[in-house]
Amino acid sequence: MAFDPATLKYDDKGLIPAIAQDADSHEVLMMAWMNAESVARTLDTGKVTYWSRSRQSFWIKGESSGNVQELVDFRYDCDRDCLLVLVRQTGPACHTNRRSCFYTAVREGEDVELMTPMM
C-alpha cells in the first residue's frame, strides 16, 4: 500500500512534530515541524524539509549552512501524530552550532550545558 502524507494526523495549523535522530549514533539532534507538503518533499528528495513557523516557508535543513540532513529512514508513531526522521547529519544540527539542540540538562536543580559549539 502506498504511503499518503494526508493520512498523518496534523494539528489545527496543519503541522506535525518531527524528531531528527542520527541514524548511526541514535543521538536525538533536533525537533522541528513538517506539514503534508514538507513530508512529501522529504520523501521525494531524500533531503529533510521542514516548515518554518516563523518564516511561514519551507526550509531544507542545511540549505544555507551546509549542515545537511540526508534522510535514512522515515517513521511515524502509532497514533500517526509524530514523526521520527533518521538522518545522516553533516556538521551541527542546532542553529547554535552544537551537534544537538538538546545540549542543556537540569541536574540537581541547575542548568548544565552538555556540549559547546562545534565551530
PyMOL commands that set and color helices and strands:
alter all, ss='L'
color gray80, all
select helices_A, chain A and resi 5-7+36-45
alter helices_A, ss='H'
color red, helices_A
select strands_A, chain A and resi 16-22+28-34+49-52+57-60+69-76+83-89+104-107+110-113
alter strands_A, ss='S'
color yellow, strands_A
deselect
rebuild
show_as cartoon
